[in-house]
Structure formats: C-alpha cells, structure tokens
Amino acid sequence: MPVTDDLELVTQAAQLAGEIALRHFGRAPRVWDKGQGQGPVSEVDLEIDAHLKDMLLGARPDHGWLSEETPDSPDRLGCARVFIVDPLDGTRAYLAGQDGFAHPVCLVEHGRPVAAAIHVPRLGQTYSAALGQGAFCNGAPVSVAAPSGRARVLAARSQFDAGFWPGGPPEAERFFRPALAWRLALVADGAFDAMLTFKPAWHWDIAAGALIVEEAGGRVSDDRGNTLLFNTETPLAPGVIAASPVLHAELLARRLG
C-alpha cells in the first residue's frame, strides 16, 4: 500500500537507512576518500543512497532530490518539494565501530522543511517532526531545554576560540558528538542545551534537525541570526546556532558582538 503521509514516508526512509547500515556494521566495507577535504565514503553510504532515492522518488516522482552521495543536478531548483538526505551522517564514526552515526531525511517545500526524521540505529532512537505538529523521539514528545546554569553546548573545540566571539565566548560546558544531525536531535530532546558550528554546513546534515529543533520549541539560524533556507543553488549554510529562544539570543549576541 503506498505511503501517503509525508512524515511516515521520511521516517520509514530513515529507518530503512539504519537497517542497511546495521547489516554492514563492523564488517569492514570498502572505503575510499572523496578528495578535496570531503572525507571518506563507503559502499554502505552508496547502497543507502540508492535505496532511499528509489523509495522516496518512487513514492513522490515529481519531487526533487539532494543527497550527499548523488551528483547534484540543477533540476532540483525547479521543484517546489525536494527530499534532502544524508545517507550516513557520521561515516567516520560508523567505520570506527562507534554508535554516533545517524540517518537524516527531510522534505522541504519552497526551501522550508515540512517533514523530517533522524534515525540513530545503534541507540534505537528515531526523532521526527512535521511542520506545526511538534517533535518526537520514538513517538514521545520532546522539547528543548532552558538551562538555569552553565549551558551544555555541542560544538567542536575550535568553535570556542575567542576569534569567533566578538562579544566574548560563552561560559558553557562543551561537548561533542560526531554527526551534525544527531547533535541537533540531542538539542531537540533537551539532552543538551545548544549546538553550534561556525563552519559552513551542508543542507543534508542540518535540514532535518532544523525542523525537529524548531518543532521542539527551539530556534535555529545561521551564525548571523538569519533563518535557514534550504535547497539553494549552493546547498551550504554559513554556520548554525540551535538552542532554546533565550539561549539562542544570548549566543547570537556574543557571536555578533
């Protein structure tokens, strides 16, 4: 029976990605470097990409497609609705036998996310959200945290260098998780108070998480406070800040000085 609900479709796709990844987990798949500083890719990334493309475009043949592992095509720019997918976010962690990889799948309409899922298969967690319907983990509602003390922030160590903060670095505890999508999901469910990166972030890493954080009551922007728009010609965001509205405003003020 065809899937007619957008959220159900992207959730099933993210979970299918996880099933494929787990079948190969720890079995030394073939790996090569993509070059130009893009890092490794494995045969598992490509297998997931092919299955998800068939599944999603088979269900929605008039939609566009943007994936880390599919050569980009300008055709997507002419589509009102586009799937944005990272077949395997956190490939390095996956290849190292770690749990911190994820499968984000997002549907955007006119550049705005409308349905999203992030599956973290080794932890058995599926985060999901549809526009205006709230955010969930394994079907239970989630919401962002409002820290009362030092904020717990997910970020690479370099992102706390004083040069990034004209207003001074925040007094926060720094933590790290390997996949950007998972970091955003952990902010959505209140496990951490914020995530940030001042490096350009690919749309396939952040589109799903952006919707899930916002539906969990948070705010997500680029590092200048601008609303993120997806499926642009160059699918990169100039940094990301995600947190509760109050903490987001505090971090942004320090970033802008």
Stockholm file with secondary structure:
# STOCKHOLM 1.0

chainA/1-257         MPVTDDLELVTQAAQLAGEIALRHFGRAPRVWDKGQGQGPVSEVDLEIDAHLKDMLLGARPDHGWLSEETPDSPDRLGCARVFIVDPLDGTRAYLAGQDGFAHPVCLVEHGRPVAAAIHVPRLGQTYSAALGQGAFCNGAPVSVAAPSGRARVLAARSQFDAGFWPGGPPEAERFFRPALAWRLALVADGAFDAMLTFKPAWHWDIAAGALIVEEAGGRVSDDRGNTLLFNTETPLAPGVIAASPVLHAELLARRLG
#=GR chainA/1-257 SS CCCCCHHHHHHHHHHHHHHHHHHHTTSCCCEEECSTTCCEEEHHHHHHHHHHHHHHHHHCTTSEEEETTSCCCGGGGGCSEEEEECSSBTHHHHHTTCSCCBEEEEEEETTEEEEEEEEEGGGTEEEEEETTSCEEETTEECCCCCCSSSEEEECCGGGGSGGGCTTCCCCEEEECCSCHHHHHHHHHTTSSSEEEECSCEEHHHHHHHHHHHHHTTCEEECTTSCCCCCSCSSCEESCEEEECHHHHHHHHHHHHC
#=GC SS_cons         CCCCCHHHHHHHHHHHHHHHHHHHTTSCCCEEECSTTCCEEEHHHHHHHHHHHHHHHHHCTTSEEEETTSCCCGGGGGCSEEEEECSSBTHHHHHTTCSCCBEEEEEEETTEEEEEEEEEGGGTEEEEEETTSCEEETTEECCCCCCSSSEEEECCGGGGSGGGCTTCCCCEEEECCSCHHHHHHHHHTTSSSEEEECSCEEHHHHHHHHHHHHHTTCEEECTTSCCCCCSCSSCEESCEEEECHHHHHHHHHHHHC
//
